[in-house]
Amino acid sequence: MIINLSLSRKIWIIISLAIISTILFSYLLSNYFYQKYYVENLRKTLEEEGSRLATNYTGGNITPRFMDQIHWFNLMFEPEVLLVTEPQELGVRFPFDFDYESYINESEREKLLAGEIISIVGYEEKIGHQIMGVIVPLLDGNRLSGILFLYSPLAKVTEMISDITSIWIIFAISFAVFLILAGRIVIAKLTRPLLKLEKAAYNMSQGNYLERVEIITHDEIGRLGHAFNNMASAIEAEDERKKEFLANISHELRTPLSYIKGYSEAILDGVAKSKVDEQKYLKLIQRESTRMQRLVQDLLELSKLDTNDYPLAKVYLVFSQLIEEALTKYESILLKKQITLTTRLDPEIIIYADEGRIEQIIHNVMDNAIHYTPEGGEITVQLNKVAIKRCELIIKDSGVGIGEKDLGHLGERFYRVNKARTRTDGGSGLGLSIVKQLVSAHGGEILFKSQLGQGTQVHISFPIYIDE
C-alpha cells in the first residue's frame, strides 16, 4: 500500500502520475483542437469556394459556360465540385450512399431556398475515408435550379495526425521516462536531509544528545535542520544541567547523611561516654537533619516555581513599609557584627504582589549581604522610582565582592562562588535561584553588580501599581 511507502517514494509516484497525466491530457487536447481547427477551417474554405462559384450563376437554365467553369475549377483546385441540376443525379454522383429526397428534407430544402449553405461530414466506404462537404444552392428567384456540392476527403489530416502521433508517442515516452528518472534523483537529493534528520532524531531518542545534522541549504529543510540543531543543543544543555543537578543533590545530601549516620552509630555503640557527649552528638544530628529539611524544602519550592504551580496571594502593598518590617528582623545580627544599615526608601511606591514572597526575596538577599560583609562594614538599602511604571530595590554591601567570571552564574542552582567553602560558610546555592524565580513570577527583573574587594549590589525591579 502507498501509505507504507517512504516519503520520497510517495512524492516520486505522485510526480510520475502527474507527468504521465499531463502528457496524456496534452496529447488528447492537442489532437482534439487540431482536428476541430482543421475540419472547421476546411468547412469555411469549401463554403467560400462554393459561394464564389455560385456567384457565376445569374439565373435561368444552367449554361454550358457555367459547367465549363465548374470543370475548370475541378482541374485547378483540390476540392471536388459536383453540379447537380436533377435530384436523380445526386444518387448516382454523390459520394454518400443515400437518397436525395430522404436526405435533403423539407426543412433543409427551405434553408437552401433561403440561400443558406448546408455542411455535412460523413464516411464514404467507396474511398475508405471521411469526407467534408457543403451544399451550395443555385437559386433562380424563388426556384432551386440546382446545387453545387463541394467535398474534400479528411484522410490527409487523419494520416498526418497518425504519423505525428507515432513520432509524438515515442518522444513522449522518452521524455516521460527521462523526467521520472530525473525526478527520482532530485527527490532523493531533496529528501536526503530528512532521512538524516530522522536518523539524528532516533539517535537522540536513544540518549545521544551530541547528534547534529549538516546544514547545506537555506530553504525550509535547511531551517528545519537548524531548528533541530538548536533543539539538540538545548536538550544537551538541559541534560547536562540535570546530571549536574542530580550530582549536586547527591553531594549536598551525602555529608549530612554521613554526619547523621556517624553520630547516631556513635551513640548506639556507646562511643559517647557521658550525657554531655551524647547531647553534643544529638545536636549535630539535629543540625544536619534541619539542613536536609531546608534543602528538600528549597528543592520543592523550585520545582513548583518551574512548573508555574506556585500560587501567589497578591495584594496592594506599600513597598517601603514592607521593606522596613523585613529589615527589623536583622537588628540584632547587624548590631552583633557592627554593620551599619542605611535606608533610603520612597514611601509613595505601591506594588501588587505576594507579601510573603517579597519578604522572602528581601531575606535571601539580605542574608547573603550580611554573611559576606565583614564586621564594621556597611549595607545600604534603596527604593527608587526608575520609570513611570517601574521601581527598583537596591541592596548594596561592602563585602568581599564577586569576580567577573562568577557574576554571570549567580542564581544558578547549587552554584557557589567559593567552591571550597563549607556548609557553615554558606547554604546550598539554592537561595538566589529561588529569588530569581520569585522575582520573575512578579513580573520583575534582577541584576547583580560586583567587583572583588568592592562589595556587591543587587538590583531588583518591579512594576508599580498606578491608580488610573
N, C-alpha and C positions, 0 to 999 in steps of 0.2 A: 504493500500500500504506500501511496505517496506521503502519507502522514509520518511514516517511519524513516523516510529518506533524510539525508543531511540537507542543511540549508543551501549549500552550493548546488546540489543535485536538483533541488526544488526550483531554484532560480533558473538553472540551465534548462530544465524541462519546460518551464513557463516561457522562457525566451525562445526556445526552439519551436514550440507550438505557435507563438506569436509570429515568428519569421515565416513558418510554413503557411499559416493562415493569411498573412499579409500577401505573400507571393501568389497564393491561390486566388484570393479575392481580387488582386490587381489584374490577374490574367482574365478572370471571368468578366470583370468590369470593363477592361480594355476591349475584350472580344465583343462584348455587348454593344459598347458605344461605337466601335469601329464598323460593325455590321449595320448598326442603326444609321450611322452617318452615311455610309456608302449607299444603302438602299434608298434613304431619303434624298440624297444628292442625285442618284440615278433617276428617281421619280421626277424630281424637278427638271432635270435635263430633258427627259422624254416629254414632259408636259410643254416645256418651252419650245422644243423642236417641233412637236405636233402642232402647237398653236401657230408657230411661224409658217409651217406648211399649209395649215388651214386658211391662212390669210390670202393664199393664192387662189382659193376658190371664191368666186364672186357671185355664185348663184346659178340656177338653171341646171342643165344637164352637165354631167362630168365630161369635160372636153379631153381630147387626146393630148393636148398640150399639158394639162394638169397631171395626166397619167405619166407623161414623159418626165415631168419634174419629180414625181414620186419615184420613178425608176432611177433617175439620175441620183437622187438622194440615197437610194439603197446602194448604189455603186460607190458613192463617195464617202459615206459615213457608216459608222458601225451599227447603230440601232436598225433593226429590221422594221420596215413600214409596209403595212397592208392597207390597200384601198378597197373598201367593201361598199358596194352600192346595192347589193341584193342580200337580204337576210340569209338566203340559202347558201350563198358563197362562204359565209363565215364558218359554217360547219365543215366545209372542205378545206379551207385555207387557214383557219385559226389554229394556232399550235395547241390550244387546250382542247381536250376531248369532251365537249359539251354542246348542247343545242342552243342556238342563238336566242330563240324565243323563250326558253326556260331560264337562260342566264340573265339576259337583259330584261328584267321585269318591268312592270308598269312604272314603278317609282323611279327606276334608273332611266327609263325612256323619257320620263318627264324632266329629269336632270339634263339629259342630252339635248332635249328640245329647248331647255332654258340656257343652253350654251355651256353647261358645266362639263368638266373633264372627269372621267372615271378612271381610277387606277386600280390595278389588280396585281396580286402576287400568287403564283401557283407553280406546281411541279409538273413538268412535261416528261412523260415516260418515253416518248419517241427519241428525245435527245438526252434524257437522263439527268436533267438539271432543273433547278428552279429558274423561273423567268420573272422579270418585272415588266408589266405592260400598262399602257394608258390608252384609253379610248377617247378620241377627239371627234366631236360631232361636226358634220358638214351641213350647215343649215341654209335652206333656200326659203327665207322668210320664216314662216311657221312650220315648214315641212323639213323632215330629216331626209336629206338626199343621200347620205352615206356617212361612213365613219372612216377615220384614219386610226389604224391600230399600230402603235409603235411598241416594240418589245425588245428586250435585251436579256440574254441569259445571265444569271447570277453565279455562274460556275467559276468565273475568273476570280472573284473576290473570295469564294469558298476555298478554291485551290490555293490562293495566295495565303489566306489565313491558315490553312492546313500546313503549308510549307513553313510559315513563320512560327506556327505552334510547335512544330518538330524542333526547330532551332531553339525556340524560347524555352521549351521544356528541358532540353539539355543544359542550356545556360542557367535556368532557374534552379535545377537540381544541384549543379556545380556550385552556384552562388550560395544556395541554402546550406549545403554541406560545409562550405568554407566559413560561413557566418556561424554555424552551430559549433564547429570546432574552435574557431577563434573566440566565440563567446564562452566556451568552456574554459579556455586558457585564461581569459580575462576574469571570469567569475572566480576561478581558483585563486588567482592573484589577489582579487579583492577580498575574498573570504579567508585567506591565509592568516591575516591578523586576528580574525575572530577565533580561529582554531587555536592560535597562540594564547588568546585571552581565556579560552575555555580551559586549556591545559594549566595556565597560571592560576586560574580560579580554583581548579581542582587541587593543585598543589597547596594553595593557601588553606583549603578546607581540611587538608591533612596536617596543618600546623606549620607549613613552610612559609613564613611571613617575609622572607627575603626575596620572594619571586617578583620579577618585574617583566614588563613587555617592552619591546623596542618600538619606538615611535618613528615611522618612516613617512607618514603623510600628515597633512593638516586638515583633513576632512572630518566628517562625523566619526569615522572609525578611529582616526588619529586622536580626536578629542576624547573618545571613549577610552582609548588606551591610556591617555594622560590622566583621565579621571581614575582609572583603575590603579595606576601607579601611585597617585595621591592617596587613594583609599588604602592601598597596601602599606604605604609609609605610615599612615595614621594608625592602622591596625598593629603594625610592628611596634610603633612607639607605645601604643596602649598596652600591648603585650609585655613590653619591657617594663612599663610602669606597674603592671600587675605583678610581674615577677619581683620587682623591687619592693612593691608594697607588701607582698607576702613575706619576703625576706626580712623587711623591716619589722613587721608584726612578730615574726618568729624571734628576731633579735631582741625586740622590746620585751617580749614575754619570757624569754629564756632566763634572763637574770633574776627577775622577781620570783619566778618559779623555782629556780635553783636555791635562792635565799630561803624561801618558804620550806622547801623540801629539806635543806640542810639543817635549819634551826629546829624544825619540827622533829627531825630524826635525833638531833642533839638532846632535845627534851625527853623523847621516848627512850633513848639509850642511856639516860642518866648522866650525860656529859655535864649538864647544869648541876653544880654541886650545892647550890643554895637557892633560896627563893628569889634573891636579887638577880642571879644569873638567869633564872627561869623567866622572871618578869622582863628582863632585858631582851631575851630571845623572843618572847611573845610580842613585845612592842615592835621588834624588827619584822616579825611575821605580819603584824597588823599594818605596818607602814607599806610593805611590799604588796600586800593584798589591796590596800587602798589605791596604790599606784596602778595596779592592774585594773581595778574597777574604773578608775578615771580614764585609763586608756581605752577600755571597752566602750565606755560611755561616749568618749570623743569619736570613736570609730562609728558607733551607731548614729551619732548626730551628723557626721559627714555623709554617711550612707543615705540618710533621709534628705539632706540638702542636695545630694547628687541626683536623686530621683524626684525632686520637687515635691516630695511627700513631707513637707515641713510647714504646717500651718502657722501663719503669722497673725497675732491678735493686734492689728494696727489700730492706733488711736491718735488723736492730735496731741502733740507734746510740745511743751516749751523746752527747747533743746538745752539751753543754758542751765535751767533748773535740774534737768536730768543729769547733766554732767557734774554739777556741784554735789548732788546727792551721791553719785558714784564715787567721787573723789574723797568724800568724808571717811570712807572705809579704810583709806590709806594713811590717815593722820598719824597713827601710832608707828607704823612702819617707817614713814618719812622722818618722823621725829627720832626714831632709833638710829637711822642711817645718816641723820643730819642733812637730809636732802631738802633743798629749798624748792617749794612748789609755787609757781607764778601762773595766774589765770587771767586771761583777757577774753571775756565771753560777751557776745552780742545778745542782750536779753529779748530782742524782738523776733528772733528766728523761731518759727514753728514748723515742725515736721510731722508727717503722718507715718508712724512707724510702730513696731512692736517694742514696748518699753523694756521688757526683759532682755530681748535680743540686742538692743542698742547698748544696754548696760553691760551685757556680756562682751560686746566689741570693745568698749572702753576698758573693762577689766583686763582683757587679754593683752591689749596694747600697753596699758599701764604696768602690768606685771612684768613685761619684758623691759620696759623703761627703767623701773626701779631695780630690777635684778642686775642690769648691766651698767647702772650708774654707780660710780664709787661713792664712798662716804664723803660728805661735804659737797656733793655735786648739785646739779640744778635740773629741774624738769619744768617745762613751760607748756601750758595747755591753752590753745587759742580757738575761738569760734568766730568766723567771719562770714559775711555775705560776699560771695565772689561773682555772682551773676544775678539776673532778675529772679531766677527760679532755682538757684543753687547756693548751697552754703558749704563751708569747708572747716572740718575739725583737724587741727594740727597738734600733735603731741610730740614735743621735742625734748630730747635728753642730752646730757653732757657725758655720756658713757664712752665705752671703748670704740664704738663705731663698727662699721661693717665694710669689708673690702669690696671692690667693684665686681670681682668675679662671683662673689656670693650674693650680691644685692639682687640680681635678677632671679635668684632661686627662692627668695623669701616667699613664704606662703605655700611652697610645695610640701607635700605630706612627708613627715619624718625627716625633713631636711634640717640639719644643724649646721650653723656657721662653724662652730668649733667641733670637728668630728671626734676629737679625743676627750671631750668633756664627759663627766659622769652624770648620772641622773640627779645627783644632788646639785649639780651646776645648772640644770635646766630640765625642761619637760621632754616630751616625746617628739616634738616637732609638729604637732597637730594643731596647736593653738592658733597660729596665723592662717592655717588652711581654713579653719572654721570661720575666722574673721573675714577672710576674702569671700567665702560663700554667703555669709550673712549680709555683708555689705552689698554684694551683687543682688541678693534677694530683695533688698530695699531700693533697688534702682540706683545704687551708689557706685563709686569707684574708689580704689585705694592705690596709693603711690608711696614708695619708700625712697628716701634720700639719705645718704650716709657716706662718710669717709672715715678711714681708720684714724682713731685718736681724736675725732671731732664730733662724736655723738651721732645720733640717728633722728631723723624726722619722719613721722608717719602722717601722710595727708589723706584724709577721708572726706569725700564729698557726698552730699545727699541732696535730693530735691527738696525745695522749700514749699510749704503749703501757703498759698496766697488766696485769700478770700476775695473772689471776684463777684 
